Amino acid sequence: MNYYSHNIGDYAQATMHLSLVEDAIYSRLLRRYYAEEQPIKDDMQQVCRWVGARTEEERAAVPMILQEFFELVDGAWRNKRADSEIAAYQQKAKTNRDNGKAGGRPKKKPNETQSVSGGFPEGTQTESTGNPVGGQQEPSRNPNQEPITKRYSVPNGTGGTPPEPPSAVDQIFALGLPLLIAAGQPEKQARSMLGMFRKSHQDEDIVRAIQQCVDDQAIEPVGYLQRVLRSGAARPPRQPSAAQRRASWNEEMGASLAQGAPRTEIDMGIIDVTTH
């Protein structure tokens, strides 16, 4: 856990009788407990080192704090409140990881009076290939490392107009939210972090950094994004391959023929037909 809920009132009432040294020891023990997400091992020498107890007074206060606020169970000092907070955090992190692997939160079905947008509405999340904290890396869903593209079109012959492609801002949240949530970040904190990135970086740079993070299967997306954006090392978007250009041309050709429009010329690159 990188953070935990600290109830100032409860803590003050429970520790008002402690000396400055005792309060510091208790606070450091709690931070260690939450950071490791496990009880304190019953090794007094090691515990004293963890909390920085050096003098006789400080070392004498360590077992007193352990006995007052912790319970020795199977060779480890446990704190009921901390155990409860950690269990809730782990359950929420698991739910976020499961949602991230499944493509984000379940989509709401639009009713008859709602219009369906072709962009990325808030709350709709795409599938993330980021890795949960502490988890193993999954095989890339894009093994050829070709750029992930999506075309926006309407059924042939309908005469409709394809919706506008999503803006850079939409892509930031549509791609970034499931990536950070899958890594264990609560949604609210993930949104705040993406908003913070937007205050100091161009939206297009953030989109490229997120896509690069997904392609590289970064284990720690937050640190990865911060490092890439700070150094300006986000790679430019890759150009579509010949196969993708052909597929795009075929799609546009089919739509043009269905609507009686003249054919359009699309650069397919150089096709080598020589024999060796």
C-alpha positions in Angstrom: 0.0 0.0 0.0 1.3 3.4 -1.0 -1.2 5.2 1.2 -3.7 4.4 4.0 -6.6 6.2 5.7 -5.5 8.1 8.8 -8.3 9.1 11.1 -6.8 12.0 13.0 -9.5 12.0 15.8 -9.2 8.3 16.5 -5.4 8.3 16.4 -5.2 11.4 18.7 -7.6 9.8 21.3 -5.7 6.5 21.3 -2.2 8.1 21.6 -2.7 11.2 23.7 -1.0 9.5 26.6 2.2 8.6 24.7 5.4 10.4 24.9 6.9 12.0 21.8 9.3 9.0 21.4 6.5 6.4 21.9 4.2 8.2 19.4 7.0 8.2 16.8 7.6 4.5 17.3 3.9 3.7 17.0 3.5 5.8 13.8 6.6 4.2 12.2 5.4 0.7 13.0 2.0 1.4 11.4 3.6 2.8 8.3 5.8 -0.3 8.0 2.8 -2.5 8.6 0.8 -0.9 5.8 3.7 -0.7 3.4 4.5 -4.4 3.8 0.8 -5.4 4.0 1.8 -7.9 6.7 2.2 -8.1 10.5 5.4 -7.2 12.3 7.8 -10.1 12.8 8.6 -10.8 16.4 12.3 -9.9 16.2 13.0 -7.1 18.6 16.4 -6.3 17.2 15.0 -6.0 13.7 12.0 -4.0 14.8 14.2 -1.5 16.7 16.2 -1.0 13.5 13.0 -0.5 11.4 11.8 2.3 13.7 15.2 3.8 14.2 15.4 3.1 18.0 19.0 3.8 19.0 19.1 5.0 22.6 18.1 2.9 25.6 15.0 5.0 26.1 13.9 4.4 22.5 14.7 0.7 22.5 12.8 0.2 25.8 9.7 1.9 24.3 9.4 -0.5 21.4 8.1 -3.6 23.3 5.8 -1.4 25.3 4.2 0.0 22.1 3.9 -3.5 20.6 2.2 -4.9 23.6 -0.2 -2.0 23.9 -1.3 -1.6 20.3 -0.5 -5.0 18.7 -1.2 -8.7 19.5 1.4 -11.4 19.2 0.0 -14.2 17.0 2.1 -17.1 15.6 5.3 -15.2 16.0 4.1 -11.9 14.5 2.6 -8.7 15.9 -0.8 -8.0 14.4 -3.0 -4.9 14.5 -6.7 -5.5 14.0 -7.4 -2.1 12.4 -4.5 -2.4 10.0 -5.5 -5.9 9.1 -9.0 -4.7 8.3 -7.8 -1.8 6.1 -5.3 -4.0 4.3 -7.9 -6.7 3.6 -10.3 -4.0 2.2 -7.5 -2.5 0.0 -6.5 -5.9 -1.4 -10.1 -6.8 -2.2 -10.6 -3.5 -4.0 -7.3 -3.9 -5.9 -8.4 -7.4 -7.0 -11.7 -6.1 -8.2 -10.0 -3.3 -10.1 -7.5 -5.8 -11.7 -10.4 -8.1 -12.7 -12.3 -5.2 -14.2 -9.2 -4.0 -16.0 -8.6 -7.4 -17.6 -12.3 -7.6 -18.6 -12.1 -4.3 -20.3 -13.1 -1.9 -17.5 -16.3 -1.4 -15.7 -19.4 -3.1 -17.2 -20.9 -0.9 -19.8 -24.4 0.4 -19.3 -27.0 -0.5 -21.9 -28.5 2.6 -23.5 -32.2 2.8 -23.2 -34.5 3.8 -26.1 -34.2 7.5 -25.4 -30.4 7.6 -25.2 -28.1 8.2 -28.2 -25.1 6.1 -28.8 -21.8 7.9 -29.3 -19.1 6.6 -31.6 -16.4 8.2 -29.4 -15.3 7.3 -25.9 -17.9 8.4 -23.4 -16.8 8.9 -19.8 -17.1 5.6 -17.9 -16.5 3.4 -21.0 -13.1 1.8 -20.8 -11.1 -0.2 -23.2 -9.3 -3.4 -22.4 -6.0 -2.8 -20.7 -2.8 -4.8 -21.2 -1.1 -3.3 -18.2 0.0 -5.6 -15.4 -1.3 -5.6 -11.9 1.2 -4.7 -9.2 3.0 -7.9 -8.1 1.5 -9.9 -11.0 3.1 -11.8 -13.8 3.2 -10.3 -17.3 0.7 -11.6 -19.7 1.6 -12.2 -23.4 1.0 -9.2 -25.6 -2.3 -9.1 -27.4 -0.6 -7.4 -30.2 2.5 -9.7 -30.8 3.4 -8.0 -34.1 3.7 -4.7 -32.4 1.6 -3.0 -35.1 -0.2 0.2 -34.1 -3.6 -0.3 -32.7 -6.0 1.6 -34.9 -9.8 1.9 -35.1 -11.8 3.2 -38.0 -15.1 4.9 -37.6 -17.7 4.1 -40.3 -21.4 3.4 -40.8 -23.1 0.5 -42.6 -22.9 0.7 -46.4 -25.9 2.2 -48.1 -27.2 3.9 -45.0 -26.1 7.4 -46.1 -25.0 8.1 -42.5 -22.0 10.1 -41.5 -19.3 8.4 -39.5 -18.8 9.9 -36.1 -15.8 12.0 -35.4 -12.8 10.0 -34.0 -12.1 10.5 -30.3 -10.1 13.5 -29.3 -6.7 13.2 -27.6 -8.4 14.0 -24.2 -10.9 11.2 -24.8 -8.1 8.8 -25.6 -6.1 9.8 -22.5 -8.9 8.7 -20.2 -10.2 5.8 -22.4 -6.7 4.2 -22.5 -5.2 5.6 -19.3 -7.9 4.8 -16.8 -8.0 1.0 -17.3 -4.2 0.9 -17.5 -3.8 2.6 -14.1 -6.8 0.8 -12.5 -5.4 -2.6 -13.6 -2.2 -1.6 -11.8 -4.1 -1.1 -8.5 -4.9 2.6 -8.6 -8.4 3.6 -7.5 -10.4 5.2 -10.3 -10.6 8.6 -8.5 -6.9 8.7 -8.0 -6.2 7.5 -11.6 -8.4 10.3 -13.0 -6.6 12.9 -10.8 -3.2 11.6 -12.0 -4.2 11.8 -15.7 -5.5 15.3 -15.0 -2.2 16.3 -13.4 -0.3 15.0 -16.5 -2.5 17.2 -18.7 -1.5 20.3 -16.7 2.2 20.0 -17.6 2.2 18.0 -20.9 0.6 18.1 -24.3 -2.4 15.8 -24.7 -0.8 14.1 -27.8 2.4 13.4 -25.8 0.4 11.8 -23.0 -1.5 9.5 -25.5 1.8 8.4 -27.1 3.3 7.7 -23.6 0.2 5.6 -22.6 0.3 3.6 -25.8 4.1 3.1 -25.4 3.5 2.0 -21.8 0.9 -0.6 -23.1 3.3 -1.8 -25.9 6.2 -2.2 -23.5 4.0 -4.0 -20.9 5.4 -1.8 -18.1 5.0 -3.4 -14.6 4.8 0.0 -12.9 2.7 2.2 -15.3 2.7 5.3 -13.0 6.5 5.5 -12.7 6.8 4.6 -16.4 4.5 7.4 -17.5 6.2 9.9 -15.2 9.6 9.0 -16.5 8.7 9.0 -20.2 6.8 12.3 -20.0 9.5 14.0 -17.9 12.2 13.0 -20.3 10.1 13.6 -23.4 11.0 10.1 -24.6 7.6 9.1 -25.9 8.0 7.5 -29.3 6.1 9.0 -32.2 3.1 6.9 -33.4 4.1 4.2 -35.8 3.0 4.4 -39.4 0.4 1.7 -40.5 1.7 -1.3 -42.3 1.0 -2.2 -45.9 -1.6 -4.7 -44.7 -3.4 -2.1 -42.7 -3.3 0.4 -45.6 -4.8 -2.3 -47.9 -7.6 -3.1 -45.4 -8.3 0.6 -45.0 -8.4 1.1 -48.8 -10.7 -1.9 -49.2 -13.1 -0.6 -46.6 -13.2 2.9 -48.2 -13.6 1.4 -51.7 -16.6 -0.7 -50.5 -18.3 2.3 -49.0 -17.7 4.4 -52.1 -19.1 1.8 -54.5 -22.1 1.3 -52.3 -22.9 5.0 -52.4 -22.0 5.5 -56.1 -19.0 7.7 -55.3 -16.0 7.9 -57.6 -13.0 5.8 -56.7 -10.3 7.4 -54.6 -6.6 6.8 -55.0 -4.7 5.7 -51.9 -0.9 5.3 -51.6 -0.3 1.6 -51.1 3.5 2.0 -51.0 5.9 0.1 -53.2 4.9 -3.5 -53.9 7.9 -5.6 -55.0 6.9 -8.2 -57.6 10.4 -9.1 -58.8 11.6 -12.7 -58.4 14.9 -13.7 -56.9 
